[in-house]
Structure formats: C-alpha cells, structure tokens
Amino acid sequence: MKNRILLIIIVPLAALFLNAHLNDQKEASSMIISQIEIEFEENLDEFKTQIELYARAASNGQPIQEIREIHRQSRLSFKKVEFLLEYLDPAGIKQRINGAPLPKTEPKVADLNIIEPKGLQTLDEILFESPNMYDYKQTQKLLVLLKKDVDYAFQFANKINLTHQMIFEAMRLELIRIFTLGVTGFDTPGSLNALEEAYVALHAVFTVYQKYIPMMKEGSLGSETTYLFNKGLHQLGADVPFGNFDRLEFLMEVINPIYKNILLTQEYLQIEKPNEVRVLPSAISYEATNLFSPNFLNALYYDNLSIDSLMPERTELGEKLFYDPLLSKNLKMSCSTCHDPNQYFTDGLQKSISSIDGQTLIRNAPTLINAVYAEKYFYDLREEIFEKQIKHVVTSHKEFDTDYVEIMDKLSDHKEYNELFNNAYPGMGISSHSIANSIAHYVAGLVSFDSPFDRFVLGKSEHLSDDAKTGFNLFMGKAACGTCHFAPTFSGLVPPLYQESESEVLGIPSSKANTAIDSDPGRVASGKPLDEAPFYVHSFKTTTVRNIEFTGPYMHNGVYDTLEEVMDFYNKGGGLGLGLDVEYQTLSGDPLDLSEEEINQLIAFMKSLSDPSISEKY
C-alpha cells in the first residue's frame, strides 16, 4: 500500500518536472531567437549607417584613399549580416547589393531588359582596379542606388521572423560562401581584401553558433566546434598575403569539419532540417557533411526526374538507346558517337563529326560526366530542361537529322524495344517523352566525384602530391580559376545555392596563331530573346575541369590540344591579353604572371581531379 501511494505521488511530480524542463527549454529557445534577431537588427543598422556615410563621402569628393577605407569598412559591416541577409533575399542581394560586376538580363520578362552592374562588388572594382581612372561621378551614382537598396533590404529583413531551421541553414550556406566566393577573391574583384572579409563572415557565424552551445549537455561537440571556429579565425587573421593563404588547409581543417558539426548540432537539438519541411528537392543535399561529398549536390534537383520503382528499367533502356544508331536518320550516328565512354564521354576531336559526309559540327563535344549539375545546357545555354537536350540532337540536320515520329516508327519494329518501353513506361510505351526521359535517366547517372583529390579531401586517402596541393591553392587564389570554375563541380555552377550556370567571354581565338577571335557568336545566338544582349556575344558556358586530363582538345572550338596551351592563354589574359578586340571580355585582360612552375602545379591539381575508374563504371 505504501509503495502504491508513493507511486501516485512520484508520477505527478515527474510530470511537473518534465513540464518545467520543457518550458525552460522553450523559453531558452525563444531567447536565442530573440537575441539573434536583436543583434541582426543592430548589425543591419550599422551597415545602413555605414553606407550612408559612404554615400556622403563620395558626394563630397573625398580623396580616393579615404573613399577606399570607407568602402572597406562598408564591406566589413556587410559581412556581419551577410549570412542571414543572403539567406532571406538571395536574389535581391545578388542583383542590388553584392552581385558580380557584370551586366545581366532581367529574367522572366518578355522584353530584353539589361540590368547594369551595381553594388559593393562593382564599387570594389572601380576603386581598386584602375585608381588612375577613378570615376567619381559613377561612384556617386552607384552609391545613391546602393543607399536605396540597403534601405529596402533593411526594411524587408526586419519584417522576417527567424526560425532555428532558417538560422542553421543560413550558417551552413555561409560556410560554402566563405570558401567558394570569399577566400577565392570572387567577392573582392578589385581590392582582394578577401581574407579580412572572410574573417568577419566566419566570426558572424561563430557568434550565432555560440548561442546554441548552452542548450547542449556538456560534451565534445560544442567545445570541438568552438575550437574549429577559433582555428579558422586564427588562420584568416594571421596577416598572410592573399596569394599565400593555404586554402586547402582551411577547407580540410576548418570549413568541412564545421559544416559537419553544425549539422550534428542541429540534429542533437532536434531542429528540423530543410529537407524535412520542403516538398521540392533542393540543389544541395542537406545531409551531406563535406563540400566534396559525392552526395553534396542533389541530381534530382537538376534533372527533374521522378524517383520511383521503375528508375532502373528506365536507365537501362536509356543506356541502350544512347548507344543505338537506330535513332539517327542514316543509322550511323548515336549519342555515343560524340560522347564515347572510352574517352570520358567526349570524342577526342577538335570539333565533332557531322552526319553529313566531310563536315563537322560547329563545336567541340564536352564531357557528359557531371553534366546533370547545371541550370542550363549546351555551350550557348539554350536548353533549360535536362530531358529536352536530346531534342536538339534529334532535329539537327548535322546530327540525327530526323524527328520523334520517325524514331518511334523504327523502334516499334523491334520486339525487344517494345518490351523494354512497356516495362519502363507502363501504359505509355514508345513515345517522344519516354525516349527522351529514358536517355535523360542514363545521362543523369554519369556522375563522378571520386578523383584522387576528392578522396584526399574526404580523408579516404593520405596521398596527394605536393604539386597538386600547391596547384589547388593557386587555382583557388592567385590564378583566380576558382572564381569561374566553382568548387566542388569546378564548373560555372554558382555557389552557394548552385542554381545558376554562368557563361563567360574569354576571347578565344580561331586558331593557335592568335590573330583573330573565333567567329562563333555563342550565347547571343542561342535563340532565346533574353540572350540577345551584346555582352553575350562570344559568351560560352563554363564547363567543368573535372577529368580535363582526358577530355581535350579544349575550348568550345577545340583550338588548344594541351593543358599547357590553355594555361598560356589564361596566363596572358585571354583574348585581350593576346591583343584581340573583345569588347565584353569577362576574364581579366591582365596577365596572371604565373611562372612555368606554377603552371605545372596548376596542371597537376587539375589532373588530380581525374577519376581513373570512369571506364570501369560506364
């Protein structure tokens, strides 16, 4: 009886203690959000005030050295709020406050509307790239616009109620941004004040992360992550010149471990993750713990192919179609004609052969490995839907030179194909959709993130040559390769959201004589009205340098046979550096001043991105 009475008393007390604990946790959780919002608002106000000071100084005609210092302080104040501001309004910040200093066309409008570059990066370029030609009036004009845009961002951001899920996702995105756009110099095209800015950005994330540590029981996760943040801040604050910063060490010892630990903290605190609250797939697989994890990017976001029990059947069918010349009118050409797995899904030719005897296609065949990771496809970015790429090949008079009706008729004459299509597409069978969709399933599976460099960064291998390590640091630093070939795809897929594919005007010559720019108009002739802007003349998609050792000849016209020739072109400053007339060249025309040894080290790194097992996989 006594035990029974004691039990009756203890149960209500336990419930009370549990409720009290839950209430304490809820209160602590709300307090963290409140503290972060208050500090965010204070930092936003500081940024807004700094821009107002910047605008006044420019309007008063202060000397350029003073303007530069105010610019520096303005950018540092931006870095304090960047991770949340970019998360809340990524398109707005990119377009108005901190986008690349290049003109763009306004998306999703009927008419061609050119958006001139503006914001902090544009100002950085004006103030530091050509100080002897400093344009006071242009600076003043840009700052008037920037002040208005910052006022708008201030008002917009202050209306948003933050959640823990938003904060954790924003912190992880900022780590990607710091590494891919910060320490590479992308964000500071003129001043190259990249390391100081990265320090402030990392410190801002650390300040927020620290607020969650008291919610965790005493253990190693919080203290370990604190140690990692401090280590990163020490590396960034060590007063190392931009070109000497060890980006590989920073990636492996700071960025990747913190990226993982923030996820572990989120899981420990049972804070919901983006993939648990969103229906549509995201470009980044949130569960990935390393920027070079094979699953870091989500192929389903790009290919828009459904996951179902029939995927293997569709992939198998697509593979058979990929290698079958039955799809072409003359029964001589298949997809593999230009994309041979034995040559890393290229053809090894300067320009691909045509179905018309004695003729070639207008461009070099790029590799299909990792081709799925893009916003738009083909060198001129003319196709936005992964599955519809095959349509361009089917109807091209120099390629398959046919149509889907003719292909369907030929496939229908084959019993095996009828069975394969009926199994893979029940109720549909052979159709234009099932043909294109099955081939897309196969091509979407041609992925490779298993190079020696990947294995080294992931800790699966201890071997990477010293030249490759130095080459990576050059690639991501002095040589500025990483500001167009973004990690981890090392293509024009733009971080940290990885939702946009860039094209560049490099001024590629028509021959090795380097006497004239290649006549191919590029993106401006894509057939898309929004690409008919003058700055898209001779603009081509930035393709991957993964497996580049085996995918030559290089450039859209195959003009260069070796990586040494490619690096010589870049080292001289592209077309402008060769003395060609390239009005809208996006590549700097200034020489990189790379030594022969540095070029060899860059090539060693690029070769470390080759996956030797490709021929065995596919």
ChimeraX attribute file (.defattr): number of C-alpha atoms within 10 A of each C-alpha:
attribute: neighborCount
match mode: 1-to-1
recipient: residues
	/A:1	6
	/A:2	7
	/A:3	8
	/A:4	8
	/A:5	9
	/A:6	10
	/A:7	11
	/A:8	11
	/A:9	11
	/A:10	11
	/A:11	11
	/A:12	11
	/A:13	11
	/A:14	11
	/A:15	11
	/A:16	12
	/A:17	12
	/A:18	12
	/A:19	12
	/A:20	12
	/A:21	12
	/A:22	12
	/A:23	12
	/A:24	12
	/A:25	13
	/A:26	12
	/A:27	11
	/A:28	16
	/A:29	16
	/A:30	13
	/A:31	13
	/A:32	18
	/A:33	18
	/A:34	14
	/A:35	13
	/A:36	17
	/A:37	18
	/A:38	13
	/A:39	15
	/A:40	21
	/A:41	16
	/A:42	13
	/A:43	17
	/A:44	25
	/A:45	17
	/A:46	17
	/A:47	24
	/A:48	23
	/A:49	17
	/A:50	21
	/A:51	26
	/A:52	19
	/A:53	16
	/A:54	25
	/A:55	23
	/A:56	15
	/A:57	17
	/A:58	23
	/A:59	16
	/A:60	10
	/A:61	13
	/A:62	13
	/A:63	11
	/A:64	18
	/A:65	12
	/A:66	14
	/A:67	18
	/A:68	18
	/A:69	12
	/A:70	19
	/A:71	21
	/A:72	19
	/A:73	17
	/A:74	21
	/A:75	24
	/A:76	21
	/A:77	23
	/A:78	25
	/A:79	23
	/A:80	25
	/A:81	23
	/A:82	25
	/A:83	25
	/A:84	24
	/A:85	21
	/A:86	19
	/A:87	18
	/A:88	18
	/A:89	13
	/A:90	17
	/A:91	12
	/A:92	16
	/A:93	19
	/A:94	15
	/A:95	20
	/A:96	21
	/A:97	23
	/A:98	24
	/A:99	20
	/A:100	21
	/A:101	21
	/A:102	14
	/A:103	17
	/A:104	18
	/A:105	19
	/A:106	14
	/A:107	11
	/A:108	8
	/A:109	10
	/A:110	9
	/A:111	11
	/A:112	15
	/A:113	13
	/A:114	15
	/A:115	13
	/A:116	13
	/A:117	20
	/A:118	24
	/A:119	23
	/A:120	25
	/A:121	24
	/A:122	23
	/A:123	25
	/A:124	22
	/A:125	18
	/A:126	21
	/A:127	23
	/A:128	19
	/A:129	14
	/A:130	11
	/A:131	13
	/A:132	9
	/A:133	10
	/A:134	14
	/A:135	13
	/A:136	18
	/A:137	12
	/A:138	13
	/A:139	19
	/A:140	20
	/A:141	14
	/A:142	19
	/A:143	23
	/A:144	18
	/A:145	16
	/A:146	23
	/A:147	21
	/A:148	15
	/A:149	19
	/A:150	22
	/A:151	18
	/A:152	12
	/A:153	20
	/A:154	17
	/A:155	12
	/A:156	13
	/A:157	18
	/A:158	14
	/A:159	8
	/A:160	10
	/A:161	10
	/A:162	16
	/A:163	15
	/A:164	18
	/A:165	15
	/A:166	17
	/A:167	19
	/A:168	23
	/A:169	19
	/A:170	19
	/A:171	25
	/A:172	21
	/A:173	20
	/A:174	26
	/A:175	25
	/A:176	20
	/A:177	22
	/A:178	23
	/A:179	24
	/A:180	24
	/A:181	25
	/A:182	24
	/A:183	30
	/A:184	32
	/A:185	27
	/A:186	22
	/A:187	28
	/A:188	25
	/A:189	23
	/A:190	19
	/A:191	18
	/A:192	22
	/A:193	20
	/A:194	22
	/A:195	25
	/A:196	21
	/A:197	26
	/A:198	28
	/A:199	22
	/A:200	22
	/A:201	26
	/A:202	24
	/A:203	18
	/A:204	20
	/A:205	23
	/A:206	19
	/A:207	14
	/A:208	19
	/A:209	20
	/A:210	14
	/A:211	16
	/A:212	18
	/A:213	18
	/A:214	10
	/A:215	16
	/A:216	13
	/A:217	10
	/A:218	10
	/A:219	9
	/A:220	10
	/A:221	17
	/A:222	22
	/A:223	13
	/A:224	14
	/A:225	23
	/A:226	17
	/A:227	14
	/A:228	20
	/A:229	23
	/A:230	16
	/A:231	15
	/A:232	23
	/A:233	21
	/A:234	12
	/A:235	19
	/A:236	24
	/A:237	14
	/A:238	12
	/A:239	11
	/A:240	12
	/A:241	11
	/A:242	18
	/A:243	18
	/A:244	12
	/A:245	22
	/A:246	20
	/A:247	25
	/A:248	18
	/A:249	15
	/A:250	17
	/A:251	20
	/A:252	17
	/A:253	16
	/A:254	22
	/A:255	25
	/A:256	22
	/A:257	18
	/A:258	26
	/A:259	21
	/A:260	17
	/A:261	19
	/A:262	20
	/A:263	21
	/A:264	16
	/A:265	20
	/A:266	17
	/A:267	12
	/A:268	13
	/A:269	14
	/A:270	10
	/A:271	15
	/A:272	15
	/A:273	18
	/A:274	17
	/A:275	14
	/A:276	8
	/A:277	9
	/A:278	9
	/A:279	8
	/A:280	10
	/A:281	15
	/A:282	19
	/A:283	19
	/A:284	21
	/A:285	19
	/A:286	18
	/A:287	15
	/A:288	17
	/A:289	20
	/A:290	19
	/A:291	25
	/A:292	21
	/A:293	19
	/A:294	17
	/A:295	16
	/A:296	18
	/A:297	22
	/A:298	18
	/A:299	23
	/A:300	18
	/A:301	19
	/A:302	24
	/A:303	21
	/A:304	16
	/A:305	17
	/A:306	10
	/A:307	8
	/A:308	7
	/A:309	9
	/A:310	13
	/A:311	17
	/A:312	14
	/A:313	17
	/A:314	24
	/A:315	21
	/A:316	17
	/A:317	23
	/A:318	25
	/A:319	20
	/A:320	15
	/A:321	22
	/A:322	22
	/A:323	16
	/A:324	17
	/A:325	17
	/A:326	17
	/A:327	26
	/A:328	22
	/A:329	18
	/A:330	14
	/A:331	12
	/A:332	14
	/A:333	21
	/A:334	20
	/A:335	22
	/A:336	18
	/A:337	19
	/A:338	23
	/A:339	22
	/A:340	18
	/A:341	20
	/A:342	15
	/A:343	16
	/A:344	25
	/A:345	24
	/A:346	24
	/A:347	24
	/A:348	23
	/A:349	19
	/A:350	22
	/A:351	21
	/A:352	23
	/A:353	22
	/A:354	19
	/A:355	21
	/A:356	14
	/A:357	8
	/A:358	7
	/A:359	12
	/A:360	17
	/A:361	16
	/A:362	15
	/A:363	18
	/A:364	25
	/A:365	28
	/A:366	27
	/A:367	26
	/A:368	18
	/A:369	23
	/A:370	19
	/A:371	24
	/A:372	23
	/A:373	28
	/A:374	28
	/A:375	21
	/A:376	23
	/A:377	19
	/A:378	19
	/A:379	22
	/A:380	24
	/A:381	23
	/A:382	19
	/A:383	19
	/A:384	14
	/A:385	14
	/A:386	24
	/A:387	23
	/A:388	16
	/A:389	18
	/A:390	16
	/A:391	17
	/A:392	15
	/A:393	18
	/A:394	20
	/A:395	15
	/A:396	14
	/A:397	14
	/A:398	17
	/A:399	25
	/A:400	28
	/A:401	18
	/A:402	18
	/A:403	17
	/A:404	17
	/A:405	10
	/A:406	13
	/A:407	20
	/A:408	15
	/A:409	12
	/A:410	13
	/A:411	19
	/A:412	17
	/A:413	10
	/A:414	10
	/A:415	9
	/A:416	11
	/A:417	18
	/A:418	14
	/A:419	15
	/A:420	19
	/A:421	24
	/A:422	15
	/A:423	16
	/A:424	23
	/A:425	20
	/A:426	12
	/A:427	9
	/A:428	12
	/A:429	19
	/A:430	22
	/A:431	18
	/A:432	14
	/A:433	14
	/A:434	19
	/A:435	25
	/A:436	19
	/A:437	23
	/A:438	28
	/A:439	24
	/A:440	25
	/A:441	25
	/A:442	20
	/A:443	22
	/A:444	24
	/A:445	16
	/A:446	19
	/A:447	18
	/A:448	19
	/A:449	21
	/A:450	19
	/A:451	19
	/A:452	23
	/A:453	26
	/A:454	23
	/A:455	18
	/A:456	17
	/A:457	22
	/A:458	19
	/A:459	11
	/A:460	11
	/A:461	12
	/A:462	11
	/A:463	11
	/A:464	17
	/A:465	15
	/A:466	12
	/A:467	18
	/A:468	22
	/A:469	21
	/A:470	20
	/A:471	25
	/A:472	25
	/A:473	25
	/A:474	26
	/A:475	24
	/A:476	29
	/A:477	24
	/A:478	19
	/A:479	24
	/A:480	21
	/A:481	19
	/A:482	25
	/A:483	24
	/A:484	23
	/A:485	23
	/A:486	25
	/A:487	22
	/A:488	20
	/A:489	23
	/A:490	20
	/A:491	26
	/A:492	25
	/A:493	27
	/A:494	23
	/A:495	19
	/A:496	22
	/A:497	16
	/A:498	19
	/A:499	17
	/A:500	14
	/A:501	19
	/A:502	19
	/A:503	23
	/A:504	21
	/A:505	23
	/A:506	24
	/A:507	30
	/A:508	30
	/A:509	22
	/A:510	16
	/A:511	14
	/A:512	13
	/A:513	7
	/A:514	17
	/A:515	13
	/A:516	18
	/A:517	20
	/A:518	17
	/A:519	12
	/A:520	18
	/A:521	14
	/A:522	24
	/A:523	28
	/A:524	23
	/A:525	18
	/A:526	18
	/A:527	13
	/A:528	13
	/A:529	14
	/A:530	21
	/A:531	22
	/A:532	16
	/A:533	17
	/A:534	13
	/A:535	21
	/A:536	25
	/A:537	23
	/A:538	25
	/A:539	28
	/A:540	24
	/A:541	22
	/A:542	22
	/A:543	25
	/A:544	23
	/A:545	18
	/A:546	25
	/A:547	21
	/A:548	22
	/A:549	19
	/A:550	18
	/A:551	21
	/A:552	24
	/A:553	25
	/A:554	22
	/A:555	22
	/A:556	24
	/A:557	23
	/A:558	20
	/A:559	22
	/A:560	21
	/A:561	17
	/A:562	12
	/A:563	20
	/A:564	14
	/A:565	14
	/A:566	16
	/A:567	21
	/A:568	16
	/A:569	22
	/A:570	24
	/A:571	19
	/A:572	19
	/A:573	22
	/A:574	27
	/A:575	26
	/A:576	22
	/A:577	19
	/A:578	20
	/A:579	16
	/A:580	16
	/A:581	13
	/A:582	20
	/A:583	13
	/A:584	19
	/A:585	22
	/A:586	18
	/A:587	18
	/A:588	17
	/A:589	20
	/A:590	13
	/A:591	17
	/A:592	16
	/A:593	13
	/A:594	18
	/A:595	10
	/A:596	12
	/A:597	11
	/A:598	18
	/A:599	21
	/A:600	18
	/A:601	23
	/A:602	27
	/A:603	21
	/A:604	21
	/A:605	25
	/A:606	22
	/A:607	21
	/A:608	26
	/A:609	24
	/A:610	24
	/A:611	21
	/A:612	15
	/A:613	11
	/A:614	20
	/A:615	13
	/A:616	8
	/A:617	10
	/A:618	13
